[in-house]
């Protein structure tokens, strides 16, 4: 099974770079030819270029929820975002909308997509360092990805 682990975010906006931090910590621990580990600041339809052709994709990104505990890790799937689908313009589509588009135009889409979203605290301060609670979640997220890659998901 060809797998992509993709860390998303902005590495110079404090906790928004947590996806990058996770994949940077993960990369030396993955010694398999069937797993590719990448990072990207792209979103919307641009993500399709990165995920097509893989059987499984594991996305790692920051999330902010009302009253969320910084450092908490959520395991989500694309269906969790169906209610948020929109297309105000092709430059402003969310991930669920991009996936639907990819399926409609018959791109070789992954059969399995897992989203590991880490609750963040600060995504507005310019810094390449995550806040302490968010940084403390990185090793657990790496462990979750290793379990996902080995076929034993952690719910």
N, C-alpha and C positions, 0 to 999 in steps of 0.2 A: 504494500500500500504506500503510495507516494504522498508524503505529508509535508505541509508547510506550517511552520510556526512563525507568525508575523506579529511583531511588536509595533504598535501604532502610537502616535502622539506627536508632541512637540518637545524635543529634548532640551529646549532652553526656557521652558515655562514650568519650572519646579515639578510638581507632581504629574503634570501632563506628560512628562517623559518616562513615567513608570514602565510603560510597555517596552521602551528601549532598554531600560535597566534590566528588566527581566530577561529579555532575549540575549543581552550581553553576558549575563551571568549563566544563562543556559547553554550558549554556544559551545564552550569548551567541554561540556558534559555530554554532548550528543556526538556519538562516534558512529553514526549510521549513514549509509549512502542514500537511504530512502527518506531521510528527513532533512529538509532545508530550513534554516533559521535565518530570518531576515527582519529588517526594521524599515518602517516607512512613515512619512508624514502625509501620505496621500489619503484621500477619502472619496466618497461617492463612486461615480462610475470608474474613476481611475483605479480603484481597488480590483476591478475585474481583470485588468491586465496582470495583476500579481497572483490572483488565486486560481485562474483557469488552468486546467490541466492537472490539478492535484486531486487526489481521492479524498483527502481529509485536510482541513484547515483549522488551525488553532490560532485565534486572534487574541492578543493581550492588549488591553487598553485601560485608560482611566475612566471612571464614572463618578458622577456626583448625584446623589439622591437626597431628597429632603430628610434631614435627620440621620443621614448615614454615618456610620462609624468609620473614620479614616483607617485604612488598612484592611478592611473586610474584603474578602474576595468572593465574587459572585460567579457561578458557572451558568452561563446563559446559552441559548440557541437562537438562531435567526427568527424563529416563530415568536419569540418573546417581544419582538419589535414590530410585528405586523400592523399593529394599531397606529404606528407612527409613520407609515408610508406616506410619502408626499413627493411631488415633483414640480415645485415652483419654477425651477429652471434645471436644465441638464447639469449645471454646475453645483446645484444645491440638493442633490438627492442623498438620502441616508442609505445605510447599508442594506436594509431590507428591500428598498426600492431598486437598488443596483442589482441585487441578487435576482429579483423578479425579472428585470430587464434581461440579464444574462441568460436566464432560462428561456425567455420568450424568443430570443434570437439564436437559440440552440448552441450557446457556448459550452465547452466541456467543463461544467460546473462540478465542484466537489460534492460527493454524496453525503459528506458529514462536515458540519461546521460547528465548532465549539468556540464560545467567546468567554474568556476569563477577564472579568472587569474588576479592577481594584478601586475601591472607594477612596477618593482623594480629598485632600484638604485645601490645597492652594494651587490654582492653575493660572494665576495672573501675575505672580512675581517672576521676574527674569532671574533664573538660576538653573544650573545644570544638576543640582542636587535635589533629591526628593526630601520631603519632610520626614522626620524620624518614624512616625507611625506607618507611613506609606512604605518607607524603605524597609521596615521590619517585616512587611508582607512579602517582599521579593523572594526570599528563600522558600516560603511555602508555595508560592505561585510556581516557582521552578519545579518543585517536587510534584505539584499537580500536573504540570505539563509532561514530566517524565512518566507519570502514571498513565496519562492519556496516550502518549506515544507507545507505551507498552501494552495498551489495550485494556487497562483497568481504570476507567474513569472514576474520579472522585466527586461525588455529588454533594 
